[in-house]
Amino acid sequence: MAHTTQVIRSEWTKATTVRATLWTLAIAFLVTVVFGVLISLLLNNTFEDLPERERLTFDPVLTSFAGMSLGQLAMIAFGILLVASEYSTGMIRASLAAVPQRGLFMTAKLLVGTLLVLVVGMVTSFVTFFLGQAVLGDLSVSIGETNVLRAVIGGGLYMTLIAVFAMGITWVLRSALLAFSILVPLFFLVTPILASIEATRDVGYWFPDQAGTAIMSVVDTGERPYGPWGGLLIMVLWTVAALVAGYVTLKKRDA
Amino acid sequence: MIELDRLTKRYGTTVAVDQLTCTVQPGVVTGFLGPNGAGKSTTMRMMLGLDRPTAGDVRIDGEHYDRLRDPLNHIGALLEAKAVHPGRTAYNHLTVLAQSNGIPQKRVPEVLDLVGLGSVAKKRPKGFSLGMGQRLGIASALLGDPKILMFDEPVNGLDPEGIHWIRNLMKYLASEGKTVFVSSHLMSEMALTAEHLIVIGRGRLLADTSMREFIKENSRSYVRLRTPEPERMRDVLATAGLTPVATEDGALEVDSVESDRLGELAAEHGLVLHELSPQQASLEEAFMQLTAEAVQYHAHGTGKGA
């Protein structure tokens, strides 16, 4: 369909002609890789000091992904800004006057945004894995070992889904400020705390980010009620729900 | 052509646009006039499918806006607020819009030159003045070379040179056979550009008429006179079948009569005149009166006597 490709091209130009887009993606990459390498380095040097239980369940893949908890914030920022900039600037009126088919408009933006975060997410995941393993030395694993490739691809998928989830939520909230003030504390503080406290753990595990990280662990600690793919599926369902809510809002509200 | 059929928009209990029915004809500049808050912008947003009507219908060339394929080729609009990402260059902004509607890339530099923004094409609108912002908005409206153009308060905040430019542009577009629909809260502005008028007040249609008709019907012409003997003058006028109205400064105003006739009447009766001057109420006054009535109608529930 000629019309659909036109709109996708237009959204591609939109995403790539504003600095914020490219900056947030670059920051997501850098932060994830740099912190992943630093934490891998730290653990490599202090491994002998760890308690035995932690040494037995040591997960070299998840360790190299440690920077993702910070890097994901930049991915979330990308998702928020991609959508919210339409509203904060008034561009939404020009956009919808040009493409009044709101479902098509949203789909095109979603495709472009997803493609960008998928590519950056995958590159980030692979780079941070290989650099992290290089630093871990004797503790490292190779990409060919059981479940490792799944975990590394999973890392890219995780970053993609968290950004797309943020896009969906922002279509509902229509404001960068609102979206940031909800999503950043949620994923940086609330869910990690819920998942690390014994009493709230069972609840915390069901949040999209906590469920999604299951795909990145190679060593199954047996604490979670779902496996790696089950966890990713939970995250996908959250993301779909956010997008549906976003679509309904876009369809119903005046621009 | 734009057709509005009982178009209505309510926000809660507030009625912004109330059963508006009218047609915007091609080939002329149609002025869309009303005081601030009359519902002009809301109506325009509904025309573009940005706001959903509570009831009624609006069609562009017989189609609903969201049924138009590549709408920028049918209708171009400049809305009141800037609808531009401040961090995306003027050139890229127009490229985005052109791509979404399959408009050839070469139109982008063309319209930029047309509105006089050629030299700042690669600049970010962040640093644009209000006038430059308006010009960029007009460039995006002209991008698809549409048959219908819509401008919401285009001269707001412009310098005299910019205002002059927009007036001429609108006249030129209409002379090219395009439908030009322009909103304003200033009658004087409309008098210079519009051939047809649609006047609304509180969301209701008050007038849908040609500018010439409107002037004829609404511009009251009268004669103002001053005399040291106003009482006797009144009697003389009454005998001649005329009813003068006294003004605050002691003068008399007489409707629908030539000043010659009044001068002759005064001479016949030996009345001294200190002033005898034909007057014409301005269009602005006529417009104010028209919309004031609408306001009063809603406030007191009586349409008469204003």
Interface residues (C-beta under 8 A of the other chain):
Chain A: A2 H3 Q6 V7 R9 S10 E11 T13 K14 T17 V18 R19 A20 S85 T89 G90 M91 I92 R93 A94 S95 L96 A97 A98 V99 P100 Q101 R102 K252 D254 A255
Chain B: R45 L48 G49 L50 D51 R52 Y65 D66 L68 R69 D70 P71 L72 A77 L79 A81 K82 A83 V84 H85 P86 G87 R88 T89 N92 T95 V96 L97 Q99 S100 N101 G102 S140
